[in-house]
């Protein structure tokens, strides 16, 4: 009986692992070879995760086994509004910088700390796929381009504090409950609050369906 349960657990873990990669590989965040993805950059590589993550020698300042270059010193024009009562940082935190490392158009898609290994490594250099300019950066004409001017986007870098605005749902102190589960490091609103780069089930990589503005209303009381 013990061996049977062990086998079932191993099978479940393998299924979950392959399911996660399978989800990413079917999205626009798959930058592997042209035979695998229309967004290819590394000609020939079959690795999907390497464009964001590394098993070894990752960037310890970012966490999440991060493998892509981020520009911590990049100045951004942050969102402002006379009706905003919560405190906003002068720059996004890592929960947004990891997304902006590609989407602000200042860093090449292939700017990695660790390149793909020997198996199917492909060539490093010439950009492939659509939406990239000649240097491998996201083109300003791409629908995915955000740029460094964030003044017309949902604000990020905010310390979520409903006590400063009654139109927001109070935090519960439970990271598994709303709105807490949407907040980066338990307190900030960042890109990862609403977007899951691994799963495009709900389109635009939303963390859940926004039908009837349901996702918006996890935080906003309207």
Secondary structure as UniProt FT lines:
FT   HELIX           2..25
FT   TURN            28..29
FT   TURN            34..36
FT   TURN            38..39
FT   HELIX           49..51
FT   TURN            60..62
FT   TURN            64..65
FT   TURN            72..73
FT   TURN            82..83
FT   HELIX           94..103
FT   TURN            109..110
FT   TURN            119..120
FT   TURN            134..135
FT   TURN            140..141
FT   TURN            143..144
FT   TURN            151..152
FT   STRAND          158..159
FT   HELIX           162..164
FT   TURN            166..167
FT   TURN            175..176
FT   TURN            178..179
FT   HELIX           180..182
FT   TURN            185..187
FT   STRAND          188..189
FT   HELIX           191..194
FT   TURN            197..198
FT   TURN            201..202
FT   TURN            204..205
FT   HELIX           211..213
FT   TURN            214..215
FT   HELIX           216..218
//
